[in-house]
Amino acid sequence: MKASDQLAHGLQAILVDLIELSLQGKQAHWNIVGPNFRDLHLQLDEVVAAARLHADEVAERLRALHAVPDGRTATVAKTTSLSEPNDGLVSTSSTVDAVVAAIDSVCATVRGVYDAVEKDDAATTDILNQILLQLEKLSWMVGAEKAKTTAP
């Protein structure tokens, strides 16, 4: 099967967001400071590993569909839907907010192209489902660092 332009465009959008998520995760990993630093530092490595794994899966799926993935830095910078991360040292609290927002942006991109991908190539939806399952779980887990509780 050869990818339609719509399918290739959708997978490319997911690819650049995953690459950007991995870069932002590492940037945060290196520059967080504050309470619960160690736990968040380690969680960020989980986010980065997931983003890199899924980016590779999406890029390889593009190739399997005879499309050409573009993960060049200029392409990622120009086309990602993720907001630019803060520079310098960032508090653990701000990092949680930024990383959850970045993960949720990737999930929104995946959901935004899901119907078109399903229509053109139902097999690819398996990859998208795995991305959503893992990233939504990571969003919850990172976000729980700041969650308020009503329990005593």
ABEGO torsion letter per residue (X at the ends): XBBBAAAAAAAAAAAAAAAAAAAAAAAAAAABBEBGAAAAAAAAAAAAAAAAAAAAAAAAAAAAAGBBBBABAAAAAAABABBBBBBEBBBAAAAAAAAAAAAAAAAAAAAAAAAAAAAABAAAAAAAAAAAAAAAAAAAAAAAAABBBABX
